[in-house]
Amino acid sequence: MVLTSHPSHPRYQLAGRKAIEYSSGIENLLVYYWEKAKLTPTDEIEKIVLDSRLSVPEKDERVIAFLEQCGAQGVATAVECLMETSDVRVSEFVASYLEMIPGAREEKTRAAERLRGAGPLAQSAARLVPWLPESVLEGFVQDYLAAPDPDSPQASVLFSIGIHYPGLLRPHADRIESPFIQRSLLSGAPDELADGLLKIWREQQDLDDLHSLALIRTRHASDLISSLRDDVDDPEDWEWLMPLAGHLPDSGKSSVFRPSFMGFVADEGMSDHVMGGQYLGDVPLCADCRAPAERVLTLSCDALPHAVSQDPSFFWFSCAEVDRIAVQFTPRGTKVYLGPQGIAGEESRIVPGERSLVLEPHPNQTGVSLMAIAGRSQHQVGGLPRWPSPELHPICPGCGNFMPFLAAVDSGPTPFGSMGFDGLLFGFWCDDCSVSTTQIQY
């Protein structure tokens, strides 16, 4: 009789090998979970950002998702990452997340102060500029002026300061070489500059000079544009210059609703202003496939300081390319111009789910003079619009007058996923006729 328990027996040796393999597997598994347990949130974010297998949009989406799953600690986690990381790629992704989140001034200021002294990472503070105190902004300006270089990390911060606080940079304009930053300083520029641009236009007849004049966006600049009605060769050029400067070409009334707010996509119920979700009422239908348009935004007139007498809603299609959508809101329901109408669908693809739009006052109430980049711009309610390329305001199909601008919704990422369209949507509102018009630029 051969004992299978004897060490020389093959069955005993096989069992031993399996036991060793099993033990080794358990050990490896324990090491894996131990290492995973030791990863800090910054480690997790750096793993995502430095993963060469992922595209930039995939990294962006995963960083946002990771920080969102932190719930109320998302902002704190992002700030701690900015305090710890030494990689500018990481700081850019994380600062992009904070740029989507309203408020948190103290936290964002703390992060910006660290970034300011972190060499190349300083450029990421550009995304936090709207929330920073003047003393911190002035620090970035002085850092740049100490060694002016349009390619420096500080130049990115100055670019954002020019958008939001052009008055801070204007005293140093002669030491800033960037043509983009220089153009941002048109916003609210002195009357002397406006007069100078008009003089140059009269001498050279270059429409670009009138474009620059309109982008000053002061009352004086607007009055100068208005005075040129009979001097501009093409009447349509004058008609788009006028609202760009701040007044409608037919009535002379304001081309916008003031004041201006930055908009932030937030979870449902965080604001009275609704984004996405099912609209209760008829909506435009696609002329080709009969798919219903989706609600992009409904603003609550009771929660706005603007002279709006009812809740404007703006719609867009996810299935087809159209130039614009015009809808009238009546006691009997919606009336769609230029196409069929029908019951709204239940899906929300233009906006990722039903959300809300949280508003914060824009630091630049004069109006930004730099053109927008679709997919990389802020949502906006009120104030003068940032066009990728300026164009005519739409004419109200109810009264035949030019419509003032009210809102813009960008196609960039949100904390809840991507928007379901490309470009920038612009919403206009005729309060006399209760008509909204939505149009797009790319």
Sequence and secondary structure as in RCSB ss.txt:
>XXXX:A:sequence
MVLTSHPSHPRYQLAGRKAIEYSSGIENLLVYYWEKAKLTPTDEIEKIVLDSRLSVPEKDERVIAFLEQCGAQGV
ATAVECLMETSDVRVSEFVASYLEMIPGAREEKTRAAERLRGAGPLAQSAARLVPWLPESVLEGFVQDYLAAPDP
DSPQASVLFSIGIHYPGLLRPHADRIESPFIQRSLLSGAPDELADGLLKIWREQQDLDDLHSLALIRTRHASDLI
SSLRDDVDDPEDWEWLMPLAGHLPDSGKSSVFRPSFMGFVADEGMSDHVMGGQYLGDVPLCADCRAPAERVLTLS
CDALPHAVSQDPSFFWFSCAEVDRIAVQFTPRGTKVYLGPQGIAGEESRIVPGERSLVLEPHPNQTGVSLMAIAG
RSQHQVGGLPRWPSPELHPICPGCGNFMPFLAAVDSGPTPFGSMGFDGLLFGFWCDDCSVSTTQIQY
>XXXX:A:secstr
   TTSTTSHHHHHHHHHHHHHHHHHHHHHHHHHHHHH  HHHHHHHHHT TTS HHHHHHHHHHHHHTTGGGHH
HHHHHHHHH   HHHHHHHHHHHHTS   HHHHHHHHHHHHTSGGGGGGGGGGGGGS HHHHHHHHHHHHHS  T
TSHHHHHHHHHHHH HHHHGGGGGG   HHHHHHTTTT  HHHHHHHHHHHHHH  HHHHHHHHTT SHHHHHHH
HTTTTTSSSHHHHHHHHHHHTB TTT  BSB SS EEEEEEETTSSSSEESS  SSEEEB TTT  B EEEEE  
GGG  SS SS  EEEE SSS  SEEEEEEETTEEEEESS EEE  S  TTTTSSEEEEEEE S SS   S   TT
SS EEESS    SS     B TTT  B  EEEEEE S BTTB  SS SEEEEEEETTTTEEEEEEE 
